[in-house]
Amino acid sequence: AQSVTQLDSQVPVFEEAPVELRCNYSSSVSVYLFWYVQYPNQGLQLLLKYLSGSTLVKGINGFEAEFNKSQTSFHLRKPSVHISDTAEYFCAVSVVGNEKLTFGTGTRLTIIP
Amino acid sequence: DTEVTQTPKHLVMGMTNKKSLKCEQHMGHRAMYWYKQKAKKPPELMFVYSYEKLSINESVPSRFSPECPNSSLLNLHLHALQPEDSALYLCASSQQDRYGYTFGSGTRLTVV
């Protein structure tokens, strides 16, 4: 079975500083990888996804992520964060051909003015 | 229409009540999902419907009963819930595993 690990439960970052949110996955078969963002009292919004091909994936709101197969990682980055980026970020994985999406435990990103 | 609409947004119910949560999408997605999310936790899968048929039930107690009347609608019927069932219930839909899910904004359920 597949699993996702988000090692950092909370990440505080100063406004306009860069940020990296870490995600590692485990699976014996091919997977699709996703990052979702959840703002307070809202549902989840898809930030970006890796299906195949180029390992650098660009998403919405200036976020990008890099797939590293050898390290089984899919870290999320943004070069300059804003107050509006304060939210919970979830990494998720699905096995190719399987509808089930498995989420990591989430990382709370807090932007310090 | 690129949204998943959930109603109601908030629901307070007693342990003896019967209520239903509703989810609707008009994107032509073939799969629909119910997730439960407790505070400060990731969403947990409850049910998956694929082409209007129940394909995954993650050992959810029978007090939760899903229904998919057609390809655009998904209901979750609630009966005799417990206070620990209080959570955010999220509906999602997808066209295929590779496209990711589109989530609704959820129903905040409180059981008293």
gemmi code that builds the backbone of each chain (N, CA, C; Angstrom):
import gemmi

chains = {
    "A": [
        ("ALA", (0.841, -1.195, 0.000), (0.000, 0.000, 0.000), (0.880, 1.251, 0.000)),
        ("GLN", (0.316, 2.315, -0.525), (1.077, 3.550, -0.588), (0.930, 4.346, 0.700)),
        ("SER", (1.902, 5.196, 0.980), (1.825, 6.074, 2.146), (2.559, 7.374, 1.850)),
        ("VAL", (2.236, 8.384, 2.636), (2.833, 9.709, 2.469), (3.277, 10.216, 3.829)),
        ("THR", (4.450, 10.803, 3.875), (4.969, 11.364, 5.125), (5.291, 12.833, 4.936)),
        ("GLN", (4.703, 13.652, 5.769), (5.050, 15.069, 5.816), (5.705, 15.288, 7.177)),
        ("LEU", (6.990, 15.470, 7.158), (7.756, 15.487, 8.405), (7.495, 16.727, 9.244)),
        ("ASP", (7.172, 17.830, 8.598), (7.002, 19.091, 9.324), (5.525, 19.358, 9.553)),
        ("SER", (5.115, 19.378, 10.812), (3.704, 19.656, 11.081), (3.411, 21.150, 11.015)),
        ("GLN", (4.433, 21.966, 11.340), (4.268, 23.412, 11.279), (5.531, 24.037, 10.704)),
        ("VAL", (5.334, 25.032, 9.837), (6.471, 25.758, 9.270), (6.167, 27.251, 9.340)),
        ("PRO", (6.887, 27.979, 10.201), (6.734, 29.443, 10.223), (7.762, 30.077, 9.296)),
        ("VAL", (7.328, 31.052, 8.512), (8.208, 31.698, 7.539), (7.907, 33.188, 7.521)),
        ("PHE", (8.960, 33.998, 7.407), (8.733, 35.430, 7.283), (8.188, 35.760, 5.896)),
        ("GLU", (7.363, 36.772, 5.853), (6.798, 37.231, 4.590), (7.905, 37.580, 3.611)),
        ("GLU", (7.724, 37.192, 2.358), (8.639, 37.402, 1.233), (9.867, 36.485, 1.280)),
        ("ALA", (9.953, 35.622, 2.260), (11.040, 34.634, 2.305), (10.625, 33.405, 1.507)),
        ("PRO", (11.602, 32.581, 1.099), (11.268, 31.332, 0.398), (10.828, 30.263, 1.387)),
        ("VAL", (10.118, 29.268, 0.887), (9.667, 28.178, 1.748), (9.745, 26.861, 0.988)),
        ("GLU", (10.021, 25.798, 1.732), (9.957, 24.444, 1.195), (9.191, 23.580, 2.174)),
        ("LEU", (8.159, 22.907, 1.689), (7.381, 21.966, 2.504), (7.725, 20.565, 1.999)),
        ("ARG", (8.128, 19.702, 2.930), (8.650, 18.414, 2.528), (7.593, 17.316, 2.495)),
        ("CYS", (7.744, 16.438, 1.506), (6.835, 15.303, 1.355), (7.635, 14.119, 0.833)),
        ("ASN", (7.505, 12.994, 1.504), (8.093, 11.745, 1.034), (6.993, 10.705, 0.910)),
        ("TYR", (7.104, 9.852, -0.077), (6.087, 8.851, -0.294), (6.705, 7.463, -0.338)),
        ("SER", (5.844, 6.479, -0.196), (6.284, 5.090, -0.270), (5.270, 4.307, -1.088)),
        ("SER", (5.757, 3.626, -2.124), (4.883, 2.788, -2.930), (5.735, 1.842, -3.752)),
        ("SER", (5.234, 0.636, -3.962), (5.962, -0.352, -4.751), (5.576, -0.291, -6.226)),
        ("VAL", (4.583, 0.564, -6.534), (4.134, 0.691, -7.923), (4.117, 2.172, -8.302)),
        ("SER", (3.814, 2.427, -9.556), (3.805, 3.809, -10.045), (2.692, 4.603, -9.377)),
        ("VAL", (2.998, 5.866, -9.094), (2.036, 6.717, -8.395), (1.880, 8.056, -9.088)),
        ("TYR", (0.786, 8.713, -8.754), (0.583, 10.111, -9.067), (0.713, 10.867, -7.745)),
        ("LEU", (1.271, 12.072, -7.799), (1.505, 12.853, -6.592), (0.821, 14.210, -6.708)),
        ("PHE", (0.298, 14.678, -5.584), (-0.479, 15.910, -5.571), (-0.127, 16.735, -4.333)),
        ("TRP", (-0.286, 18.049, -4.466), (-0.292, 18.946, -3.322), (-1.623, 19.693, -3.319)),
        ("TYR", (-2.243, 19.696, -2.130), (-3.486, 20.425, -1.931), (-3.274, 21.477, -0.849)),
        ("VAL", (-4.052, 22.565, -0.931), (-4.038, 23.594, 0.099), (-5.447, 23.707, 0.684)),
        ("GLN", (-5.489, 23.897, 1.998), (-6.773, 24.084, 2.674), (-6.716, 25.347, 3.514)),
        ("TYR", (-7.494, 26.340, 3.116), (-7.616, 27.565, 3.889), (-8.623, 27.333, 5.011)),
        ("PRO", (-8.568, 28.120, 6.071), (-9.456, 27.893, 7.225), (-10.922, 27.790, 6.822)),
        ("ASN", (-11.566, 26.769, 7.347), (-12.999, 26.545, 7.151), (-13.384, 26.361, 5.677)),
        ("GLN", (-12.459, 25.829, 4.914), (-12.761, 25.582, 3.515), (-12.399, 24.155, 3.124)),
        ("GLY", (-12.770, 23.780, 1.906), (-12.370, 22.493, 1.366), (-10.937, 22.552, 0.871)),
        ("LEU", (-10.530, 21.509, 0.168), (-9.158, 21.440, -0.336), (-9.106, 21.881, -1.794)),
        ("GLN", (-8.044, 22.586, -2.131), (-7.851, 23.068, -3.495), (-6.567, 22.475, -4.052)),
        ("LEU", (-6.631, 21.977, -5.270), (-5.453, 21.377, -5.895), (-4.458, 22.463, -6.273)),
        ("LEU", (-3.225, 22.333, -5.768), (-2.155, 23.272, -6.105), (-1.410, 22.829, -7.357)),
        ("LEU", (-1.038, 21.560, -7.394), (-0.297, 21.024, -8.523), (-0.275, 19.506, -8.432)),
        ("LYS", (0.188, 18.877, -9.530), (0.227, 17.419, -9.563), (1.385, 16.962, -10.445)),
        ("TYR", (1.907, 15.789, -10.092), (2.916, 15.139, -10.927), (2.325, 13.831, -11.438)),
        ("LEU", (2.313, 13.702, -12.768), (1.819, 12.468, -13.367), (2.961, 11.689, -13.995)),
        ("SER", (3.759, 12.358, -14.821), (4.906, 11.757, -15.469), (5.656, 12.872, -16.187)),
        ("GLY", (6.798, 12.526, -16.793), (7.509, 13.509, -17.593), (8.410, 14.401, -16.759)),
        ("SER", (8.397, 15.687, -17.051), (9.264, 16.650, -16.375), (9.088, 16.575, -14.867)),
        ("THR", (10.215, 16.529, -14.163), (10.142, 16.357, -12.711), (9.815, 17.641, -11.984)),
        ("LEU", (9.929, 18.784, -12.647), (9.573, 20.063, -12.033), (8.166, 20.436, -12.490)),
        ("VAL", (7.303, 20.585, -11.515), (5.901, 20.857, -11.818), (5.530, 22.226, -11.275)),
        ("LYS", (4.904, 23.025, -12.092), (4.460, 24.352, -11.642), (2.954, 24.332, -11.393)),
        ("GLY", (2.557, 25.034, -10.324), (1.148, 25.055, -9.978), (0.616, 26.466, -9.860)),
        ("ILE", (-0.490, 26.567, -9.140), (-1.127, 27.871, -8.976), (-0.465, 28.643, -7.841)),
        ("ASN", (-0.729, 29.939, -7.801), (-0.260, 30.812, -6.716), (1.264, 30.837, -6.571)),
        ("GLY", (1.996, 30.563, -7.639), (3.449, 30.657, -7.618), (4.169, 29.468, -7.004)),
        ("PHE", (3.437, 28.405, -6.691), (4.060, 27.215, -6.120), (4.615, 26.291, -7.206)),
        ("GLU", (5.645, 25.552, -6.854), (6.181, 24.516, -7.715), (6.643, 23.356, -6.849)),
        ("ALA", (6.794, 22.191, -7.468), (7.255, 21.019, -6.729), (8.161, 20.212, -7.633)),
        ("GLU", (9.097, 19.502, -7.019), (10.035, 18.682, -7.776), (9.905, 17.229, -7.354)),
        ("PHE", (9.678, 16.383, -8.329), (9.586, 14.940, -8.099), (10.998, 14.351, -8.162)),
        ("ASN", (11.366, 13.611, -7.127), (12.664, 12.955, -7.079), (12.428, 11.473, -6.806)),
        ("LYS", (12.557, 10.671, -7.860), (12.228, 9.254, -7.727), (13.215, 8.522, -6.820)),
        ("SER", (14.487, 8.862, -6.924), (15.500, 8.152, -6.132), (15.334, 8.420, -4.638)),
        ("GLN", (14.859, 9.624, -4.305), (14.647, 9.962, -2.901), (13.185, 9.824, -2.499)),
        ("THR", (12.367, 9.375, -3.415), (10.908, 9.246, -3.205), (10.350, 10.485, -2.513)),
        ("SER", (10.667, 11.635, -3.102), (10.216, 12.889, -2.509), (9.460, 13.724, -3.528)),
        ("PHE", (8.662, 14.631, -2.991), (7.881, 15.544, -3.826), (7.703, 16.824, -3.009)),
        ("HIS", (8.772, 17.575, -2.864), (8.763, 18.770, -2.009), (8.146, 19.958, -2.729)),
        ("LEU", (7.422, 20.742, -1.965), (6.731, 21.937, -2.482), (7.544, 23.174, -2.142)),
        ("ARG", (7.664, 24.090, -3.113), (8.467, 25.297, -2.894), (7.753, 26.536, -3.406)),
        ("LYS", (8.110, 27.652, -2.768), (7.670, 28.948, -3.286), (8.791, 29.937, -2.985)),
        ("PRO", (9.223, 30.719, -3.964), (10.384, 31.597, -3.759), (10.119, 32.777, -2.830)),
        ("SER", (8.845, 33.211, -2.733), (8.540, 34.374, -1.908), (7.086, 34.256, -1.431)),
        ("VAL", (6.910, 34.075, -0.126), (5.553, 33.823, 0.377), (4.865, 35.124, 0.782)),
        ("HIS", (3.532, 35.047, 0.816), (2.703, 36.179, 1.211), (1.802, 35.768, 2.358)),
        ("ILE", (1.285, 36.759, 3.043), (0.377, 36.495, 4.161), (-0.757, 35.572, 3.729)),
        ("SER", (-1.219, 35.740, 2.516), (-2.346, 34.951, 2.020), (-2.023, 33.473, 1.833)),
        ("ASP", (-0.748, 33.115, 1.928), (-0.355, 31.694, 1.803), (-0.538, 30.933, 3.108)),
        ("THR", (-0.911, 31.616, 4.172), (-1.170, 30.945, 5.446), (-2.301, 29.945, 5.269)),
        ("ALA", (-2.000, 28.676, 5.501), (-2.974, 27.608, 5.257), (-2.361, 26.277, 5.673)),
        ("GLU", (-3.162, 25.225, 5.528), (-2.683, 23.856, 5.735), (-2.409, 23.263, 4.356)),
        ("TYR", (-1.259, 22.599, 4.232), (-0.863, 22.022, 2.956), (-0.755, 20.508, 3.106)),
        ("PHE", (-1.428, 19.803, 2.190), (-1.436, 18.343, 2.224), (-0.789, 17.783, 0.961)),
        ("CYS", (0.123, 16.865, 1.168), (0.671, 16.072, 0.078), (-0.177, 14.816, -0.034)),
        ("ALA", (-0.405, 14.342, -1.244), (-1.254, 13.163, -1.422), (-0.721, 12.303, -2.560)),
        ("VAL", (-1.035, 11.018, -2.494), (-0.565, 10.070, -3.497), (-1.704, 9.139, -3.897)),
        ("SER", (-1.737, 8.799, -5.163), (-2.645, 7.748, -5.616), (-1.870, 6.794, -6.503)),
        ("VAL", (-2.188, 5.530, -6.398), (-1.576, 4.517, -7.247), (-2.223, 4.600, -8.622)),
        ("VAL", (-1.398, 4.484, -9.644), (-1.910, 4.552, -11.013), (-2.986, 3.489, -11.210)),
        ("GLY", (-4.151, 3.928, -11.672), (-5.258, 3.006, -11.908), (-6.161, 2.804, -10.713)),
        ("ASN", (-5.846, 3.449, -9.587), (-6.645, 3.316, -8.364), (-7.244, 4.667, -8.004)),
        ("GLU", (-8.525, 4.666, -7.651), (-9.192, 5.939, -7.367), (-8.839, 6.513, -6.003)),
        ("LYS", (-8.314, 5.713, -5.104), (-8.126, 6.157, -3.735), (-6.950, 7.111, -3.608)),
        ("LEU", (-7.187, 8.234, -2.944), (-6.167, 9.247, -2.701), (-5.781, 9.182, -1.229)),
        ("THR", (-4.496, 9.007, -0.956), (-4.004, 8.930, 0.424), (-3.272, 10.217, 0.766)),
        ("PHE", (-3.673, 10.827, 1.883), (-3.114, 12.118, 2.281), (-2.032, 11.958, 3.342)),
        ("GLY", (-1.073, 12.880, 3.319), (-0.155, 13.032, 4.437), (-0.857, 13.745, 5.573)),
        ("THR", (-0.152, 13.900, 6.678), (-0.753, 14.479, 7.882), (-0.874, 15.995, 7.823)),
        ("GLY", (-0.288, 16.606, 6.814), (-0.445, 18.043, 6.635), (0.669, 18.859, 7.255)),
        ("THR", (0.917, 20.024, 6.671), (1.878, 20.995, 7.205), (1.183, 22.342, 7.284)),
        ("ARG", (1.186, 22.908, 8.475), (0.595, 24.233, 8.636), (1.638, 25.290, 8.352)),
        ("LEU", (1.415, 26.058, 7.315), (2.324, 27.144, 6.945), (1.813, 28.438, 7.553)),
        ("THR", (2.655, 29.051, 8.384), (2.301, 30.326, 9.013), (3.255, 31.390, 8.520)),
        ("ILE", (2.712, 32.465, 7.998), (3.535, 33.547, 7.471), (3.636, 34.647, 8.527)),
        ("ILE", (4.859, 35.021, 8.838), (5.115, 36.037, 9.853), (5.333, 37.383, 9.165)),
        ("PRO", (4.548, 38.399, 9.515), (4.685, 39.703, 8.836), (6.040, 40.346, 9.124)),
    ],
    "B": [
        ("ASP", (-19.164, 24.973, -15.347), (-19.284, 24.779, -13.913), (-18.140, 23.872, -13.462)),
        ("THR", (-17.263, 24.419, -12.647), (-16.095, 23.644, -12.211), (-16.109, 23.448, -10.701)),
        ("GLU", (-17.293, 23.406, -10.133), (-17.380, 23.327, -8.684), (-18.102, 22.081, -8.209)),
        ("VAL", (-17.776, 21.743, -6.964), (-18.531, 20.743, -6.218), (-19.281, 21.501, -5.117)),
        ("THR", (-20.591, 21.374, -5.120), (-21.424, 22.127, -4.186), (-21.939, 21.216, -3.091)),
        ("GLN", (-21.706, 21.613, -1.851), (-22.181, 20.827, -0.712), (-23.176, 21.634, 0.105)),
        ("THR", (-24.242, 20.971, 0.503), (-25.231, 21.583, 1.386), (-25.652, 20.591, 2.462)),
        ("PRO", (-25.975, 21.071, 3.666), (-25.774, 22.449, 4.118), (-24.305, 22.707, 4.462)),
        ("LYS", (-23.966, 23.950, 4.723), (-22.594, 24.276, 5.127), (-22.356, 23.934, 6.595)),
        ("HIS", (-23.384, 24.076, 7.388), (-23.307, 23.750, 8.809), (-24.538, 22.931, 9.185)),
        ("LEU", (-24.342, 21.976, 10.106), (-25.448, 21.150, 10.569), (-25.214, 20.758, 12.019)),
        ("VAL", (-26.221, 21.016, 12.839), (-26.193, 20.559, 14.223), (-27.325, 19.551, 14.374)),
        ("MET", (-27.009, 18.375, 14.874), (-28.037, 17.358, 15.022), (-27.881, 16.601, 16.329)),
        ("GLY", (-29.021, 16.146, 16.850), (-29.003, 15.328, 18.040), (-28.712, 13.886, 17.683)),
        ("MET", (-28.397, 13.117, 18.698), (-27.998, 11.725, 18.473), (-29.142, 10.852, 17.972)),
        ("THR", (-30.384, 11.307, 18.115), (-31.509, 10.505, 17.638), (-32.053, 10.995, 16.295)),
        ("ASN", (-31.447, 12.060, 15.774), (-31.955, 12.638, 14.526), (-31.540, 11.837, 13.301)),
        ("LYS", (-32.272, 12.084, 12.209), (-31.869, 11.616, 10.887), (-31.710, 12.847, 10.011)),
        ("LYS", (-30.560, 12.934, 9.369), (-30.302, 14.061, 8.473), (-29.540, 13.543, 7.256)),
        ("SER", (-29.452, 14.403, 6.243), (-28.707, 14.039, 5.040), (-27.820, 15.178, 4.591)),
        ("LEU", (-26.645, 14.820, 4.103), (-25.736, 15.764, 3.461), (-25.841, 15.558, 1.955)),
        ("LYS", (-25.746, 16.683, 1.240), (-25.918, 16.611, -0.214), (-24.682, 17.163, -0.904)),
        ("CYS", (-24.356, 16.537, -2.040), (-23.209, 16.957, -2.834), (-23.602, 16.906, -4.302)),
        ("GLU", (-23.198, 17.923, -5.061), (-23.578, 17.992, -6.462), (-22.416, 18.486, -7.306)),
        ("GLN", (-22.221, 17.858, -8.462), (-21.210, 18.331, -9.417), (-21.764, 18.181, -10.821)),
        ("HIS", (-21.389, 19.153, -11.677), (-21.863, 19.145, -13.067), (-20.684, 19.208, -14.026)),
        ("MET", (-19.601, 18.543, -13.645), (-18.403, 18.512, -14.483), (-18.303, 17.218, -15.274)),
        ("GLY", (-19.289, 16.352, -15.119), (-19.255, 15.071, -15.827), (-18.267, 14.085, -15.239)),
        ("HIS", (-17.839, 14.335, -14.005), (-16.892, 13.422, -13.371), (-17.542, 12.076, -13.089)),
        ("ARG", (-16.774, 10.997, -13.276), (-17.330, 9.645, -13.145), (-17.254, 9.101, -11.727)),
        ("ALA", (-16.426, 9.723, -10.886), (-16.249, 9.218, -9.526), (-16.553, 10.311, -8.513)),
        ("MET", (-17.179, 9.917, -7.415), (-17.485, 10.850, -6.339), (-17.126, 10.212, -5.006)),
        ("TYR", (-16.755, 11.049, -4.038), (-16.161, 10.572, -2.798), (-16.737, 11.307, -1.591)),
        ("TRP", (-16.773, 10.603, -0.479), (-17.022, 11.237, 0.813), (-15.782, 11.061, 1.683)),
        ("TYR", (-15.346, 12.178, 2.264), (-14.241, 12.175, 3.203), (-14.713, 12.783, 4.521)),
        ("LYS", (-14.091, 12.325, 5.606), (-14.332, 12.897, 6.930), (-13.033, 13.521, 7.408)),
        ("GLN", (-13.110, 14.743, 7.932), (-11.906, 15.406, 8.409), (-12.124, 15.949, 9.812)),
        ("LYS", (-11.367, 15.429, 10.755), (-11.368, 15.947, 12.112), (-10.382, 17.114, 12.175)),
        ("ALA", (-10.556, 17.929, 13.213), (-9.724, 19.128, 13.348), (-8.233, 18.773, 13.378)),
        ("LYS", (-7.470, 19.515, 12.610), (-6.006, 19.380, 12.553), (-5.555, 17.988, 12.083)),
        ("LYS", (-6.412, 17.314, 11.328), (-6.077, 16.006, 10.767), (-6.297, 16.019, 9.265)),
        ("PRO", (-5.689, 15.068, 8.543), (-5.961, 14.982, 7.099), (-7.329, 14.368, 6.844)),
        ("PRO", (-7.874, 14.556, 5.658), (-9.136, 13.905, 5.319), (-8.974, 12.384, 5.299)),
        ("GLU", (-10.009, 11.699, 5.763), (-10.032, 10.243, 5.748), (-11.136, 9.776, 4.806)),
        ("LEU", (-10.780, 8.883, 3.896), (-11.753, 8.388, 2.929), (-12.822, 7.555, 3.621)),
        ("MET", (-14.081, 7.815, 3.219), (-15.197, 7.016, 3.726), (-15.745, 6.121, 2.615)),
        ("PHE", (-16.176, 6.748, 1.520), (-16.820, 6.008, 0.430), (-16.354, 6.549, -0.924)),
        ("VAL", (-16.379, 5.631, -1.911), (-16.122, 6.006, -3.292), (-17.235, 5.431, -4.155)),
        ("TYR", (-17.789, 6.279, -5.007), (-18.727, 5.832, -6.028), (-18.075, 6.030, -7.384)),
        ("SER", (-18.128, 4.967, -8.197), (-17.600, 5.035, -9.539), (-18.709, 4.626, -10.493)),
        ("TYR", (-19.022, 5.505, -11.433), (-20.139, 5.271, -12.350), (-21.407, 4.896, -11.572)),
        ("GLU", (-21.666, 5.635, -10.517), (-22.872, 5.531, -9.694), (-22.948, 4.251, -8.873)),
        ("LYS", (-21.873, 3.485, -8.850), (-21.875, 2.271, -8.031), (-20.848, 2.411, -6.907)),
        ("LEU", (-21.206, 1.913, -5.735), (-20.289, 1.968, -4.599), (-19.115, 1.042, -4.865)),
        ("SER", (-17.914, 1.623, -4.920), (-16.736, 0.810, -5.225), (-15.816, 0.637, -4.022)),
        ("ILE", (-15.838, 1.579, -3.098), (-15.010, 1.483, -1.895), (-15.838, 1.938, -0.692)),
        ("ASN", (-15.813, 1.103, 0.353), (-16.384, 1.461, 1.656), (-15.284, 1.175, 2.659)),
        ("GLU", (-14.758, 2.226, 3.270), (-13.629, 2.066, 4.170), (-14.084, 1.669, 5.574)),
        ("SER", (-14.873, 0.602, 5.652), (-15.322, 0.076, 6.949), (-15.984, 1.150, 7.805)),
        ("VAL", (-16.849, 1.903, 7.154), (-17.548, 2.990, 7.844), (-18.757, 2.417, 8.599)),
        ("PRO", (-19.018, 2.882, 9.826), (-20.187, 2.384, 10.581), (-21.485, 2.578, 9.810)),
        ("SER", (-22.430, 1.691, 10.051), (-23.682, 1.701, 9.281), (-24.559, 2.909, 9.580)),
        ("ARG", (-24.239, 3.685, 10.604), (-24.998, 4.901, 10.861), (-24.750, 5.959, 9.771)),
        ("PHE", (-23.739, 5.722, 8.925), (-23.497, 6.532, 7.736), (-23.920, 5.710, 6.514)),
        ("SER", (-24.828, 6.251, 5.723), (-25.331, 5.507, 4.580), (-25.235, 6.376, 3.326)),
        ("PRO", (-24.364, 6.006, 2.378), (-24.231, 6.817, 1.173), (-25.272, 6.429, 0.128)),
        ("GLU", (-25.512, 7.385, -0.764), (-26.438, 7.127, -1.869), (-26.017, 7.961, -3.067)),
        ("CYS", (-26.077, 7.373, -4.242), (-25.725, 8.102, -5.466), (-26.904, 7.989, -6.429)),
        ("PRO", (-27.856, 8.915, -6.366), (-29.071, 8.818, -7.189), (-28.805, 8.942, -8.688)),
        ("ASN", (-27.798, 9.737, -9.060), (-27.415, 9.861, -10.461), (-25.958, 10.318, -10.527)),
        ("SER", (-25.459, 10.512, -11.723), (-24.030, 10.787, -11.894), (-23.603, 12.140, -11.346)),
        ("SER", (-24.561, 13.014, -11.030), (-24.214, 14.354, -10.542), (-24.431, 14.531, -9.047)),
        ("LEU", (-25.109, 13.611, -8.428), (-25.515, 13.774, -7.036), (-24.954, 12.685, -6.136)),
        ("LEU", (-24.586, 13.105, -4.934), (-24.134, 12.156, -3.924), (-24.697, 12.601, -2.588)),
        ("ASN", (-25.326, 11.673, -1.897), (-25.890, 11.983, -0.590), (-25.202, 11.156, 0.486)),
        ("LEU", (-25.216, 11.679, 1.701), (-24.757, 10.904, 2.850), (-25.832, 11.002, 3.918)),
        ("HIS", (-26.510, 9.883, 4.178), (-27.595, 9.848, 5.152), (-27.018, 9.505, 6.522)),
        ("LEU", (-27.465, 10.270, 7.501), (-26.921, 10.160, 8.852), (-28.022, 9.754, 9.822)),
        ("HIS", (-27.724, 8.802, 10.678), (-28.735, 8.338, 11.637), (-28.054, 7.823, 12.897)),
        ("ALA", (-28.559, 8.281, 14.034), (-28.048, 7.814, 15.331), (-26.549, 8.050, 15.464)),
        ("LEU", (-26.124, 9.255, 15.118), (-24.696, 9.561, 15.212), (-24.265, 9.787, 16.646)),
        ("GLN", (-22.965, 9.726, 16.846), (-22.343, 9.937, 18.144), (-21.601, 11.273, 18.145)),
        ("PRO", (-21.366, 11.858, 19.305), (-20.622, 13.127, 19.348), (-19.260, 13.043, 18.656)),
        ("GLU", (-18.619, 11.879, 18.690), (-17.306, 11.749, 18.046), (-17.395, 11.775, 16.519)),
        ("ASP", (-18.610, 11.755, 15.987), (-18.788, 11.877, 14.540), (-18.769, 13.339, 14.087)),
        ("SER", (-18.713, 14.243, 15.030), (-18.610, 15.661, 14.692), (-17.318, 15.896, 13.920)),
        ("ALA", (-17.430, 16.529, 12.761), (-16.273, 16.710, 11.880), (-16.688, 17.543, 10.677)),
        ("LEU", (-15.722, 17.805, 9.825), (-15.992, 18.410, 8.515), (-16.132, 17.274, 7.510)),
        ("TYR", (-17.268, 17.215, 6.824), (-17.481, 16.173, 5.831), (-17.310, 16.787, 4.444)),
        ("LEU", (-16.356, 16.215, 3.731), (-15.982, 16.743, 2.425), (-16.423, 15.799, 1.320)),
        ("CYS", (-16.979, 16.379, 0.286), (-17.309, 15.636, -0.917), (-16.293, 16.015, -1.992)),
        ("ALA", (-15.970, 15.081, -2.851), (-15.052, 15.362, -3.949), (-15.484, 14.574, -5.172)),
        ("SER", (-15.009, 15.015, -6.320), (-15.262, 14.273, -7.548), (-14.015, 14.270, -8.403)),
        ("SER", (-13.935, 13.304, -9.316), (-12.796, 13.250, -10.228), (-13.216, 12.558, -11.508)),
        ("GLN", (-12.508, 12.924, -12.589), (-12.780, 12.271, -13.857), (-11.980, 10.970, -13.971)),
        ("GLN", (-10.743, 11.051, -13.445), (-9.854, 9.904, -13.546), (-8.789, 10.074, -12.490)),
        ("ASP", (-8.111, 8.990, -12.099), (-7.142, 9.084, -11.015), (-6.045, 10.095, -11.302)),
        ("ARG", (-5.702, 10.308, -12.550), (-4.575, 11.161, -12.870), (-4.891, 12.639, -12.760)),
        ("TYR", (-6.137, 13.013, -12.659), (-6.487, 14.434, -12.666), (-6.646, 15.022, -11.275)),
        ("GLY", (-6.607, 14.205, -10.251), (-6.827, 14.726, -8.914), (-8.303, 14.964, -8.667)),
        ("TYR", (-8.593, 15.359, -7.459), (-9.978, 15.568, -7.063), (-10.332, 17.056, -7.071)),
        ("THR", (-11.620, 17.311, -7.256), (-12.180, 18.628, -6.987), (-13.022, 18.482, -5.728)),
        ("PHE", (-12.685, 19.265, -4.720), (-13.384, 19.177, -3.439), (-14.443, 20.255, -3.300)),
        ("GLY", (-15.502, 19.915, -2.576), (-16.446, 20.923, -2.127), (-15.907, 21.602, -0.879)),
        ("SER", (-16.622, 22.607, -0.413), (-16.158, 23.364, 0.760), (-16.544, 22.683, 2.069)),
        ("GLY", (-17.336, 21.615, 1.990), (-17.596, 20.817, 3.171), (-18.847, 21.187, 3.940)),
        ("THR", (-19.282, 20.234, 4.764), (-20.360, 20.449, 5.731), (-19.769, 20.266, 7.116)),
        ("ARG", (-19.876, 21.309, 7.930), (-19.390, 21.223, 9.316), (-20.505, 20.635, 10.152)),
        ("LEU", (-20.312, 19.387, 10.604), (-21.328, 18.666, 11.358), (-20.987, 18.647, 12.837)),
        ("THR", (-21.972, 18.995, 13.648), (-21.831, 18.910, 15.096), (-22.949, 18.023, 15.630)),
        ("VAL", (-22.571, 16.983, 16.360), (-23.535, 16.068, 16.958), (-23.605, 16.346, 18.456)),
        ("VAL", (-24.828, 16.656, 18.917), (-24.972, 17.024, 20.338), (-25.809, 15.990, 21.082)),
    ],
}
model = gemmi.Model(1)
for chain_id, residues in chains.items():
    chain = gemmi.Chain(chain_id)
    for i, (resn, *xyz) in enumerate(residues, 1):
        res = gemmi.Residue()
        res.name, res.seqid = resn, gemmi.SeqId(i, " ")
        for name, pos in zip(("N", "CA", "C"), xyz):
            atom = gemmi.Atom()
            atom.name, atom.element = name, gemmi.Element(name[0])
            atom.pos, atom.b_iso = gemmi.Position(*pos), 0.0
            res.add_atom(atom)
        chain.add_residue(res)
    model.add_chain(chain)
structure = gemmi.Structure()
structure.add_model(model)
structure.setup_entities()
